[in-house]
Amino acid sequence: MSIVKINALTVPAEQREVLEQRFASRAGAVEGSDGFEWFELLRPVEGTDQYLVYTRWRSEEDFQAWMEGPMKAAHQGGGQGGGQGGGEGEGRPKPAASASSVWSFEVVQQAAPKKG
């Protein structure tokens, strides 16, 4: 079965809009990757300042290939977007998140709505 990667991003209130705009501007960046199955950006409603970036992949190998290829290039300045000013060093914008941790899961059960 598939694997899920959840990146928990701690985002100060004043950076929420910046984070969401950056994700909106990257729309389509992962969707063509081999083994990619799903993406969601989850905004906190109450009780936390952590956004969750949910991605689902066919396998760990597919996720690692994306990490070492397109994602790595985008985060080293080889990608588009983010250039809205206010950046630090070499013209790159400062991160919107103040902390990040990645959680990994294997999908062991799943369900979809019944067709009726």
All heavy atoms as an XYZ file, in Angstrom:
884
protein
N       0.823     -1.194      0.000
C       0.000      0.000      0.000
C       0.867      1.258      0.000
O       2.067      1.194      0.146
C      -0.922      0.008      1.219
C      -2.104     -0.896      1.116
S      -3.530     -0.068      1.822
C      -4.814     -1.077      1.187
N       0.225      2.368     -0.103
C       0.877      3.677     -0.205
C       1.548      4.088      1.101
O       1.335      3.495      2.143
C      -0.168      4.726     -0.558
O      -0.826      4.403     -1.750
N       2.350      5.155      0.988
C       2.936      5.784      2.176
C       2.469      7.240      2.215
O       2.154      7.833      1.198
C       4.476      5.717      2.200
C       5.072      6.485      1.007
C       4.970      4.291      2.219
C       6.370      7.138      1.350
N       2.424      7.786      3.436
C       2.011      9.166      3.649
C       3.145      9.896      4.338
O       3.764      9.370      5.272
C       0.732      9.226      4.514
C       0.443     10.640      4.985
C      -0.453      8.660      3.746
N       3.424     11.100      3.871
C       4.400     11.988      4.506
C       3.638     13.230      4.952
O       2.923     13.846      4.151
C       5.513     12.385      3.537
C       6.319     11.215      3.013
C       7.144     10.574      4.102
C       7.989      9.445      3.540
N       8.926      8.919      4.515
N       3.778     13.577      6.205
C       3.150     14.780      6.736
C       4.248     15.679      7.266
O       5.011     15.291      8.149
C       2.140     14.449      7.858
C       1.014     13.579      7.285
C       1.589     15.743      8.470
C       0.043     13.075      8.331
N       4.340     16.868      6.685
C       5.312     17.858      7.137
C       4.563     18.831      8.040
O       3.665     19.533      7.590
C       5.930     18.580      5.938
C       7.127     19.417      6.316
O       7.475     19.553      7.480
N       7.754     19.997      5.321
N       4.903     18.831      9.336
C       4.276     19.728     10.305
C       5.096     21.013     10.357
O       6.251     20.994     10.774
C       4.209     19.060     11.674
N       4.494     22.112      9.902
C       5.177     23.403      9.822
C       4.637     24.350     10.885
O       3.436     24.645     10.897
C       4.949     24.047      8.450
C       5.401     23.258      7.223
C       4.930     23.957      5.960
C       6.905     23.100      7.232
N       5.500     24.818     11.769
C       5.104     25.820     12.747
C       5.162     27.178     12.059
O       6.228     27.594     11.590
C       6.039     25.790     13.973
O       6.011     24.474     14.528
C       5.608     26.799     15.017
N       4.002     27.850     11.988
C       3.899     29.096     11.229
C       3.320     30.189     12.123
O       2.164     30.090     12.547
C       3.010     28.909      9.976
C       2.944     30.185      9.164
C       3.522     27.755      9.121
N       4.099     31.236     12.396
C       3.568     32.361     13.164
C       2.375     32.986     12.434
O       2.314     32.976     11.197
C       4.732     33.349     13.227
C       5.956     32.549     12.883
C       5.497     31.435     11.997
N       1.431     33.538     13.186
C       0.204     34.100     12.612
C       0.492     35.091     11.487
O      -0.184     35.083     10.452
C      -0.631     34.756     13.707
N       1.517     35.911     11.645
C       1.807     36.934     10.631
C       2.396     36.346      9.345
O       2.507     37.037      8.335
C       2.735     38.019     11.194
C       4.126     37.544     11.534
C       4.296     36.939     12.934
O       3.281     36.734     13.634
O       5.446     36.668     13.307
N       2.744     35.068      9.347
C       3.326     34.430      8.157
C       2.351     33.479      7.462
O       2.680     32.911      6.425
C       4.588     33.656      8.552
C       5.762     34.544      8.924
C       6.261     35.340      7.740
O       5.922     36.495      7.556
N       7.062     34.712      6.903
N       1.157     33.295      8.012
C       0.205     32.337      7.438
C      -0.124     32.645      5.977
O      -0.093     31.767      5.127
C      -1.087     32.300      8.258
C      -0.938     31.575      9.563
C      -2.234     31.576     10.320
N      -2.186     30.565     11.369
C      -3.251     30.055     11.938
N      -4.451     30.464     11.580
N      -3.120     29.141     12.872
N      -0.453     33.898      5.699
C      -0.812     34.266      4.331
C       0.356     34.058      3.376
O       0.184     33.582      2.250
C      -1.281     35.722      4.285
C      -1.863     36.110      2.942
C      -2.455     37.510      2.941
O      -2.879     38.003      4.006
O      -2.477     38.096      1.850
N       1.565     34.367      3.824
C       2.769     34.161      3.009
C       2.916     32.681      2.666
O       3.139     32.311      1.511
C       4.024     34.687      3.746
C       5.300     34.276      3.018
C       3.959     36.190      3.917
N       2.786     31.817      3.673
C       2.912     30.376      3.449
C       1.874     29.896      2.439
O       2.214     29.190      1.483
C       2.759     29.610      4.760
C       2.862     28.093      4.591
C       4.312     27.653      4.645
C       2.045     27.369      5.633
N       0.638     30.282      2.628
C      -0.425     29.828      1.735
C      -0.208     30.333      0.312
O      -0.436     29.596     -0.658
C      -1.784     30.259      2.277
C      -2.146     29.497      3.546
C      -3.496     29.879      4.115
O      -4.369     30.375      3.361
O      -3.696     29.676      5.329
N       0.269     31.574      0.160
C       0.549     32.106     -1.183
C       1.682     31.330     -1.850
O       1.633     31.065     -3.052
C       0.891     33.590     -1.107
C      -0.302     34.461     -0.820
C       0.068     35.932     -0.645
O       1.237     36.295     -0.551
N      -0.938     36.780     -0.576
N       2.693     30.978     -1.078
C       3.811     30.222     -1.655
C       3.358     28.850     -2.126
O       3.765     28.392     -3.199
C       4.957     30.108     -0.651
C       5.677     31.430     -0.468
C       6.830     31.313      0.480
N       7.417     32.632      0.724
C       8.286     32.880      1.676
N       8.708     31.913      2.477
N       8.769     34.089      1.833
N       2.511     28.190     -1.345
C       2.000     26.892     -1.795
C       1.109     27.049     -3.020
O       1.159     26.228     -3.928
C       1.283     26.157     -0.657
C       2.204     25.298      0.158
C       2.781     25.791      1.312
C       2.516     24.011     -0.237
C       3.652     25.016      2.071
C       3.382     23.218      0.509
C       3.953     23.728      1.658
N       0.292     28.096     -3.056
C      -0.575     28.332     -4.212
C       0.258     28.564     -5.470
O      -0.089     28.078     -6.550
C      -1.498     29.519     -3.947
N       1.383     29.267     -5.334
C       2.206     29.567     -6.507
C       2.975     28.340     -6.997
O       3.439     28.323     -8.120
C       3.176     30.710     -6.215
O       4.187     30.300     -5.319
N       3.096     27.309     -6.175
C       3.785     26.091     -6.587
C       2.815     25.038     -7.120
O       3.197     23.914     -7.420
C       4.644     25.498     -5.460
C       3.888     25.231     -4.200
C       3.478     23.855     -3.735
N       3.320     22.727     -4.526
C       2.155     22.127     -4.831
N       1.013     22.623     -4.473
N       2.121     21.018     -5.512
N       1.557     25.388     -7.256
C       0.553     24.444     -7.748
C       1.048     23.748     -9.010
O       1.512     24.390     -9.941
C      -0.768     25.153     -8.003
N       0.971     22.442     -9.012
C       1.408     21.651    -10.155
C       2.841     21.155    -10.055
O       3.272     20.347    -10.864
N       3.591     21.617     -9.049
C       5.009     21.267     -8.950
C       5.251     19.799     -8.625
O       6.270     19.247     -9.012
C       5.693     22.149     -7.908
N       4.355     19.154     -7.916
C       4.569     17.770     -7.520
C       3.660     16.798     -8.279
O       3.967     15.621     -8.397
C       4.379     17.597     -5.985
C       2.933     17.776     -5.576
C       4.906     16.264     -5.492
N       2.574     17.305     -8.827
C       1.548     16.450     -9.396
C       2.018     15.542    -10.527
O       1.465     14.475    -10.732
C       0.355     17.296     -9.874
C      -0.483     17.839     -8.746
C       0.006     19.156     -8.161
O       1.211     19.455     -8.216
O      -0.822     19.900     -7.623
N       3.050     15.929    -11.243
C       3.547     15.102    -12.338
C       4.618     14.111    -11.927
O       5.122     13.365    -12.761
N       4.956     14.088    -10.648
C       6.031     13.206    -10.180
C       5.588     11.748    -10.157
O       4.459     11.428     -9.762
C       6.474     13.610     -8.775
O       6.994     14.922     -8.789
N       6.480     10.868    -10.580
C       6.186      9.443    -10.604
C       5.869      8.959     -9.186
O       6.615      9.232     -8.247
C       7.385      8.672    -11.177
C       7.029      7.225    -11.492
O       5.898      6.982    -11.965
O       7.881      6.356    -11.260
N       4.762      8.278     -9.033
C       4.379      7.719     -7.745
C       3.585      8.656     -6.851
O       3.100      8.256     -5.803
N       3.433      9.929     -7.257
C       2.651     10.874     -6.467
C       1.177     10.507     -6.548
O       0.661     10.208     -7.616
C       2.856     12.300     -6.991
C       1.902     13.288     -6.383
C       2.130     13.798     -5.118
C       0.766     13.684     -7.069
C       1.237     14.704     -4.546
C      -0.120     14.586     -6.517
C       0.105     15.095     -5.247
N       0.488     10.535     -5.381
C      -0.934     10.196     -5.350
C      -1.838     11.319     -4.817
O      -2.973     11.440     -5.264
C      -1.155      8.938     -4.500
C      -0.504      7.714     -5.090
C      -0.673      6.459     -4.260
O      -1.167      6.537     -3.107
O      -0.288      5.384     -4.748
N      -1.360     12.145     -3.868
C      -2.265     13.140     -3.279
C      -1.490     14.202     -2.539
O      -0.419     13.935     -1.996
C      -3.209     12.442     -2.301
C      -4.443     13.235     -1.984
C      -4.672     13.960     -0.839
C      -5.600     13.383     -2.783
N      -5.907     14.546     -0.895
C      -6.511     14.210     -2.086
C      -5.966     12.913     -4.042
C      -7.748     14.577     -2.592
C      -7.207     13.266     -4.541
C      -8.085     14.085     -3.820
N      -2.040     15.415     -2.494
C      -1.479     16.531     -1.738
C      -2.608     17.303     -1.072
O      -3.654     17.521     -1.688
C      -0.720     17.499     -2.667
C      -0.486     18.861     -2.059
C       0.603     19.097     -1.231
C      -1.378     19.906     -2.282
C       0.798     20.350     -0.647
C      -1.187     21.157     -1.712
C      -0.097     21.378     -0.889
N      -2.384     17.747      0.171
C      -3.283     18.666      0.851
C      -2.463     19.570      1.759
O      -1.540     19.095      2.429
C      -4.322     17.935      1.712
C      -5.343     17.175      0.914
C      -6.333     16.405      1.769
O      -5.941     15.903      2.844
O      -7.495     16.322      1.356
N      -2.801     20.856      1.773
C      -2.241     21.793      2.742
C      -3.351     22.052      3.749
O      -4.423     22.530      3.379
C      -1.817     23.104      2.071
C      -1.318     24.205      3.018
C      -0.062     23.762      3.780
C      -1.055     25.491      2.250
N      -3.104     21.713      5.017
C      -4.118     21.823      6.056
C      -3.811     23.004      6.965
O      -2.745     23.059      7.591
C      -4.176     20.528      6.874
C      -4.365     19.236      6.054
C      -4.311     18.021      6.966
C      -5.678     19.270      5.296
N      -4.743     23.960      7.026
C      -4.607     25.157      7.855
C      -5.155     24.854      9.255
O      -6.250     24.329      9.382
C      -5.390     26.302      7.246
C      -5.379     27.572      8.100
C      -6.396     28.611      7.644
N      -6.181     29.019      6.276
C      -7.163     29.190      5.390
N      -8.411     28.995      5.714
N      -6.874     29.571      4.162
N      -4.424     25.233     10.310
C      -4.941     25.012     11.667
C      -6.155     25.899     11.937
O      -6.197     27.050     11.500
C      -3.768     25.391     12.567
C      -2.938     26.317     11.750
C      -3.124     25.900     10.315
N      -7.125     25.355     12.657
C      -8.335     26.096     12.990
C      -8.247     26.631     14.413
O      -8.525     27.787     14.661
C      -9.592     25.213     12.821
C     -10.847     25.945     13.248
C      -9.713     24.752     11.373
N      -7.820     25.785     15.338
C      -7.668     26.226     16.723
C      -6.740     25.282     17.458
O      -6.569     24.133     17.081
C      -9.019     26.291     17.435
C      -9.741     24.951     17.492
C     -11.105     25.045     18.160
O     -12.047     25.490     17.493
O     -11.189     24.672     19.334
N      -6.088     25.796     18.491
C      -5.286     24.959     19.368
C      -3.854     24.699     18.923
O      -3.106     24.042     19.633
N      -3.472     25.178     17.739
C      -2.106     24.956     17.273
C      -1.740     26.010     16.229
O      -2.616     26.621     15.624
C      -1.933     23.541     16.663
O      -0.553     23.346     16.331
C      -2.778     23.349     15.416
N      -0.441     26.199     16.055
C       0.026     27.085     14.991
C       0.721     26.267     13.906
O       1.485     26.785     13.114
C       0.956     28.164     15.545
C       2.173     27.607     16.255
O       2.275     26.366     16.419
O       3.032     28.400     16.666
N       0.444     24.964     13.863
C       1.084     24.098     12.878
C       0.173     23.832     11.682
O      -0.962     23.377     11.833
C       1.482     22.763     13.507
C       2.663     22.887     14.431
C       3.188     21.540     14.835
O       2.438     20.646     15.192
N       4.500     21.384     14.766
N       0.701     24.120     10.505
C       0.090     23.681      9.258
C       0.577     22.262      9.003
O       1.703     21.907      9.379
C       0.555     24.555      8.092
C      -0.213     25.826      7.908
C      -0.064     26.891      8.787
C      -1.082     25.978      6.836
C      -0.759     28.077      8.602
C      -1.782     27.161      6.631
C      -1.624     28.199      7.524
O      -2.317     29.365      7.329
N      -0.236     21.451      8.348
C       0.182     20.119      7.949
C       0.188     20.035      6.427
O      -0.794     20.407      5.781
C      -0.747     19.047      8.534
C      -0.827     18.996     10.057
C      -1.780     17.893     10.498
C       0.546     18.808     10.682
N       1.306     19.588      5.885
C       1.431     19.364      4.450
C       1.365     17.853      4.257
O       2.283     17.127      4.632
C       2.755     19.925      3.891
C       2.826     19.694      2.386
C       2.911     21.394      4.239
N       0.250     17.387      3.700
C      -0.020     15.961      3.538
C       0.281     15.551      2.105
O      -0.275     16.138      1.171
C      -1.495     15.703      3.870
C      -1.986     14.294      3.596
C      -2.127     13.385      4.632
C      -2.326     13.885      2.310
C      -2.590     12.106      4.393
C      -2.781     12.594      2.060
C      -2.910     11.715      3.102
O      -3.359     10.439      2.866
N       1.177     14.588      1.935
C       1.387     14.002      0.609
C       1.308     12.493      0.726
O       1.697     11.901      1.737
C       2.735     14.402     -0.039
O       3.807     14.036      0.826
C       2.782     15.884     -0.345
N       0.810     11.880     -0.330
C       0.672     10.426     -0.375
C       1.401      9.934     -1.620
O       1.279     10.527     -2.700
C      -0.807     10.057     -0.435
C      -1.060      8.576     -0.432
C      -2.540      8.332     -0.308
N      -2.840      6.965     -0.674
C      -3.803      6.264     -0.121
N      -4.574      6.798      0.793
N      -4.008      5.033     -0.496
N       2.160      8.848     -1.442
C       3.034      8.323     -2.489
C       2.825      6.824     -2.651
O       2.502      6.128     -1.694
C       4.498      8.589     -2.131
C       4.780     10.042     -2.031
C       4.600     10.842     -0.932
C       5.237     10.894     -3.070
N       4.932     12.133     -1.240
C       5.332     12.196     -2.537
C       5.591     10.683     -4.394
C       5.754     13.279     -3.296
C       6.024     11.763     -5.146
C       6.096     13.039     -4.603
N       3.084      6.335     -3.849
C       2.980      4.899     -4.133
C       3.983      4.104     -3.300
O       3.695      3.008     -2.831
C       3.223      4.673     -5.634
C       3.204      3.231     -6.078
C       3.436      3.107     -7.575
N       4.649      3.813     -7.973
C       4.834      4.366     -9.170
N       3.881      4.303    -10.088
N       5.958      4.973     -9.459
N       5.190      4.690     -3.081
C       6.230      3.977     -2.332
C       7.216      4.971     -1.724
O       7.292      6.127     -2.144
C       7.001      3.020     -3.257
O       7.783      3.770     -4.183
N       7.997      4.509     -0.777
C       9.062      5.320     -0.184
C      10.081      5.712     -1.251
O      10.599      6.824     -1.252
C       9.745      4.545      0.952
C      10.884      5.280      1.614
C      10.454      6.499      2.427
O       9.313      6.563      2.895
O      11.292      7.420      2.595
N      10.349      4.802     -2.178
C      11.309      5.071     -3.244
C      10.848      6.231     -4.132
O      11.655      7.075     -4.525
C      11.548      3.808     -4.090
C      12.250      2.684     -3.340
C      11.349      1.933     -2.350
O      10.115      1.950     -2.491
O      11.897      1.336     -1.397
N       9.551      6.276     -4.441
C       9.016      7.377     -5.238
C       9.159      8.699     -4.497
O       9.542      9.713     -5.086
C       7.544      7.141     -5.585
C       7.355      5.998     -6.565
O       8.195      5.831     -7.471
O       6.361      5.267     -6.428
N       8.871      8.698     -3.204
C       9.014      9.913     -2.403
C      10.474     10.369     -2.382
O      10.766     11.544     -2.589
C       8.510      9.677     -0.974
C       8.810     10.833     -0.050
C       8.096     12.008     -0.135
C       9.816     10.723      0.898
C       8.376     13.078      0.721
C      10.106     11.785      1.758
C       9.387     12.964      1.662
N      11.396      9.448     -2.153
C      12.821      9.792     -2.092
C      13.320     10.325     -3.437
O      14.122     11.258     -3.474
C      13.658      8.588     -1.636
C      13.425      8.201     -0.188
C      13.741      9.310      0.796
O      14.629     10.131      0.580
N      13.008      9.345      1.899
N      12.834      9.743     -4.542
C      13.230     10.227     -5.870
C      12.766     11.666     -6.064
O      13.506     12.501     -6.613
C      12.646      9.324     -6.960
N      11.567     11.995     -5.616
C      11.078     13.373     -5.701
C      11.905     14.292     -4.805
O      12.265     15.393     -5.199
C       9.592     13.432     -5.315
C       9.058     14.822     -5.244
C       8.782     15.641     -6.298
C       8.778     15.565     -4.063
N       8.323     16.863     -5.834
C       8.311     16.835     -4.467
C       8.857     15.289     -2.702
C       7.935     17.816     -3.554
C       8.486     16.256     -1.797
C       8.027     17.506     -2.229
N      12.222     13.835     -3.591
C      13.022     14.637     -2.659
C      14.398     14.960     -3.247
O      14.893     16.069     -3.097
C      13.214     13.902     -1.324
C      11.975     13.847     -0.456
S      11.582     15.416      0.309
C      12.914     15.587      1.469
N      15.014     13.997     -3.902
C      16.365     14.176     -4.435
C      16.385     14.876     -5.790
O      17.428     15.337     -6.216
C      17.073     12.818     -4.545
C      17.441     12.230     -3.198
C      18.346     13.153     -2.384
O      19.320     13.711     -2.944
O      18.072     13.333     -1.185
N      15.236     14.957     -6.445
C      15.168     15.587     -7.759
C      14.461     16.925     -7.717
O      15.037     17.929     -7.292
N      13.179     16.946     -8.127
C      12.449     18.216     -8.243
C      12.363     19.032     -6.956
O      12.532     20.253     -6.984
C      11.047     17.778     -8.697
C      11.242     16.446     -9.322
C      12.403     15.815     -8.611
N      12.113     18.404     -5.826
C      11.979     19.157     -4.584
C      13.302     19.790     -4.177
O      13.360     20.954     -3.804
C      11.469     18.242     -3.462
C      10.902     18.986     -2.245
S      12.085     19.770     -1.109
C      13.021     18.366     -0.564
N      14.370     19.056     -4.304
C      15.691     19.578     -3.939
C      16.058     20.774     -4.822
O      16.529     21.791     -4.338
C      16.731     18.473     -4.064
C      18.092     18.842     -3.534
C      19.014     17.630     -3.573
C      20.334     17.913     -2.931
N      21.207     16.728     -2.932
N      15.805     20.658     -6.121
C      16.109     21.752     -7.048
C      15.301     22.998     -6.711
O      15.825     24.111     -6.709
C      15.833     21.314     -8.487
N      14.020     22.816     -6.388
C      13.155     23.955     -6.068
C      13.610     24.672     -4.806
O      13.567     25.892     -4.716
C      11.715     23.490     -5.929
N      14.076     23.912     -3.821
C      14.476     24.518     -2.556
C      15.916     25.042     -2.562
O      16.333     25.692     -1.622
C      14.255     23.539     -1.400
C      12.811     23.428     -1.025
N      11.937     22.607     -1.697
C      12.079     24.059     -0.079
C      10.742     22.735     -1.165
N      10.793     23.606     -0.189
N      16.647     24.767     -3.616
C      18.000     25.313     -3.743
C      18.020     26.507     -4.683
O      19.056     26.913     -5.162
C      18.969     24.240     -4.241
C      19.247     23.179     -3.202
C      20.193     22.115     -3.709
O      20.363     21.916     -4.903
N      20.812     21.414     -2.788
N      16.824     27.044     -4.967
C      16.762     28.226     -5.823
C      16.602     27.910     -7.288
O      16.525     28.797     -8.108
N      16.511     26.629     -7.629
C      16.342     26.259     -9.023
C      14.904     26.301     -9.477
O      14.607     26.178    -10.642
N      13.971     26.473     -8.519
C      12.557     26.488     -8.861
C      12.023     27.891     -9.001
O      12.709     28.873     -8.773
N      10.765     27.983     -9.364
C      10.086     29.258     -9.544
C       9.393     29.651     -8.256
O       9.214     28.853     -7.371
C       9.026     29.133    -10.649
C       9.575     28.684    -11.963
C      10.238     29.807    -12.735
O      10.326     30.923    -12.262
N      10.711     29.513    -13.913
N       8.945     30.905     -8.206
C       8.068     31.349     -7.122
C       8.816     31.854     -5.921
O      10.025     31.732     -5.800
N       8.062     32.445     -5.007
C       8.615     32.900     -3.740
C       9.289     34.254     -3.796
O       9.571     34.819     -2.761
N       9.563     34.787     -4.977
C      10.303     36.031     -5.059
C       9.441     37.263     -4.848
O       9.330     38.091     -5.737
N       8.836     37.397     -3.687
C       7.953     38.515     -3.415
C       8.630     39.570     -2.571
O       7.989     40.386     -1.946
C       6.680     38.025     -2.714
C       5.909     37.033     -3.544
C       4.772     36.415     -2.770
O       4.742     36.441     -1.547
N       3.826     35.868     -3.486
N       9.930     39.538     -2.520
C      10.653     40.524     -1.711
C      10.685     40.099     -0.257
O      10.139     39.086      0.126
N      11.379     40.894      0.552
C      11.472     40.585      1.969
C      12.378     39.418      2.259
O      12.338     38.846      3.337
N      13.186     39.015      1.281
C      14.025     37.842      1.444
C      15.320     38.149      2.153
O      15.654     39.279      2.438
N      16.052     37.096      2.431
C      17.348     37.221      3.075
C      18.392     36.558      2.202
O      18.113     35.553      1.569
C      17.329     36.514      4.439
C      16.415     37.192      5.438
C      16.452     36.504      6.786
O      17.005     35.399      6.882
O      15.938     37.064      7.744
N      19.585     37.112      2.177
C      20.691     36.508      1.438
C      20.346     36.254     -0.011
O      19.233     36.166     -0.374
N      21.203     36.199     -0.899
C      21.099     35.793     -2.295
C      19.717     35.907     -2.923
O      19.351     35.118     -3.766
C      21.613     34.353     -2.435
C      23.046     34.213     -1.960
C      23.584     32.824     -2.149
O      23.010     32.039     -2.923
O      24.592     32.518     -1.520
N      18.888     36.866     -2.488
C      17.599     37.099     -3.120
C      16.527     36.080     -2.795
O      15.457     36.125     -3.375
N      16.789     35.160     -1.907
C      15.792     34.157     -1.561
C      14.926     34.654     -0.409
O      15.425     35.241      0.538
C      16.476     32.850     -1.155
C      17.250     32.255     -2.329
C      17.710     30.873     -2.067
N      16.580     30.028     -1.750
C      16.700     28.832     -1.224
N      17.870     28.342     -0.940
N      15.638     28.109     -0.961
N      13.607     34.398     -0.473
C      12.736     34.839      0.615
C      12.996     34.038      1.887
O      13.383     32.883      1.825
C      11.330     34.575      0.073
C      11.497     33.551     -0.983
C      12.891     33.737     -1.549
N      12.778     34.696      3.027
C      12.973     33.985      4.285
C      11.835     32.981      4.471
O      10.726     33.189      3.973
C      13.072     34.953      5.453
C      11.796     35.519      5.955
C      12.076     36.377      7.176
C      10.810     36.468      8.013
N      10.983     37.204      9.229
N      12.090     31.881      5.155
C      11.049     30.862      5.353
C       9.853     31.429      6.109
O      10.003     32.242      7.016
C      11.749     29.787      6.186
C      13.213     30.012      5.975
C      13.366     31.487      5.742
N       8.653     30.983      5.734
C       7.439     31.391      6.438
C       7.275     30.592      7.720
O       6.676     31.052      8.680
C       6.218     31.197      5.542
N       7.812     29.379      7.764
C       7.704     28.521      8.945
C       8.923     28.712      9.836
O      10.032     28.918      9.360
C       7.596     27.059      8.530
N       8.698     28.632     11.138
C       9.807     28.760     12.079
C      10.369     27.403     12.487
O      11.443     27.328     13.072
C       9.362     29.538     13.320
O       8.318     28.847     13.985
N       9.641     26.318     12.199
C      10.104     24.960     12.503
C       9.372     23.984     11.590
O       8.303     24.281     11.070
C       9.850     24.616     13.969
N       9.969     22.805     11.431
C       9.385     21.798     10.554
C       9.794     20.412     11.019
O      10.932     20.208     11.444
C       9.884     22.027      9.122
O       9.516     20.971      8.284
N       8.873     19.454     10.945
C       9.226     18.057     11.181
C       8.381     17.194     10.254
O       7.235     17.528      9.955
C       9.011     17.652     12.644
O       7.659     17.784     13.009
N       8.977     16.110      9.759
C       8.294     15.229      8.821
C       7.919     13.936      9.520
O       8.758     13.308     10.173
C       9.169     14.927      7.582
C       8.477     13.944      6.652
C       9.505     16.213      6.844
N       6.659     13.548      9.377
C       6.158     12.293      9.929
C       5.899     11.341      8.767
O       5.394     11.740      7.727
C       4.853     12.515     10.690
C       4.916     13.576     11.753
C       6.011     13.991     12.473
C       3.835     14.371     12.226
N       5.664     14.976     13.356
C       4.332     15.232     13.233
C       2.476     14.440     11.908
C       3.521     16.146     13.905
C       1.678     15.353     12.584
C       2.203     16.179     13.574
N       6.216     10.067      8.946
C       6.027      9.068      7.893
C       5.074      7.975      8.371
O       5.174      7.519      9.513
C       7.367      8.419      7.525
O       8.257      9.393      7.039
N       4.178      7.568      7.486
C       3.193      6.539      7.809
C       3.025      5.606      6.622
O       3.178      6.018      5.477
C       1.816      7.166      8.096
C       1.804      8.112      9.260
C       2.102      9.450      9.076
C       1.515      7.657     10.534
C       2.090     10.338     10.137
C       1.508      8.543     11.605
C       1.792      9.880     11.409
N       2.668      4.360      6.907
C       2.240      3.427      5.877
C       0.727      3.337      5.948
O       0.150      3.300      7.043
C       2.825      2.032      6.111
C       4.314      1.946      5.913
C       4.850      0.549      6.178
O       4.302     -0.152      7.062
O       5.805      0.175      5.507
N       0.075      3.313      4.798
C      -1.376      3.149      4.760
C      -1.663      1.664      4.934
O      -1.222      0.845      4.134
C      -1.967      3.676      3.433
C      -3.461      3.417      3.370
C      -1.653      5.154      3.261
N      -2.381      1.319      6.000
C      -2.705     -0.087      6.242
C      -4.186     -0.377      6.018
O      -4.562     -1.534      5.833
C      -2.272     -0.555      7.656
C      -0.753     -0.562      7.767
C      -2.892      0.287      8.742
N      -5.020      0.652      6.064
C      -6.438      0.522      5.750
C      -6.896      1.817      5.118
O      -6.372      2.882      5.425
C      -7.272      0.260      6.999
C      -7.025     -1.082      7.640
C      -7.956     -1.310      8.817
O      -9.040     -0.724      8.910
N      -7.565     -2.178      9.712
N      -7.894      1.722      4.257
C      -8.477      2.913      3.659
C      -9.911      2.651      3.285
O     -10.319      1.477      3.150
C      -7.662      3.378      2.454
C      -7.602      2.383      1.322
C      -6.663      2.843      0.216
O      -5.835      3.710      0.405
N      -6.800      2.241     -0.943
N     -10.681      3.702      3.138
C     -12.085      3.589      2.743
C     -12.449      4.815      1.920
O     -11.880      5.882      2.108
C     -12.994      3.492      3.970
N     -13.379      4.634      1.035
C     -13.902      5.730      0.220
C     -15.424      5.713      0.374
O     -16.004      4.695      0.759
C     -13.508      5.540     -1.240
N     -16.081      6.823      0.054
C     -17.545      6.834      0.135
C     -18.154      5.787     -0.774
O     -17.628      5.498     -1.854
C     -17.924      8.238     -0.351
C     -16.684      9.059     -0.204
C     -15.537      8.113     -0.359
N     -19.264      5.210     -0.318
C     -19.969      4.246     -1.152
C     -20.625      4.969     -2.310
O     -21.115      6.075     -2.151
C     -21.046      3.522     -0.336
C     -20.469      2.602      0.715
C     -21.577      1.881      1.441
C     -20.994      0.960      2.505
N     -22.039      0.240      3.222
N     -20.559      4.356     -3.465
C     -21.221      4.942     -4.641
C     -22.687      4.547     -4.580
O     -23.017      3.406     -4.346
C     -20.559      4.454     -5.913
C     -19.074      4.785     -5.926
C     -18.549      4.907     -7.304
C     -17.055      5.031     -7.237
N     -16.496      6.268     -7.519
N     -23.559      5.513     -4.771
C     -24.963      5.172     -4.626
C     -25.807      5.840     -5.542
O     -26.478      5.977     -6.326
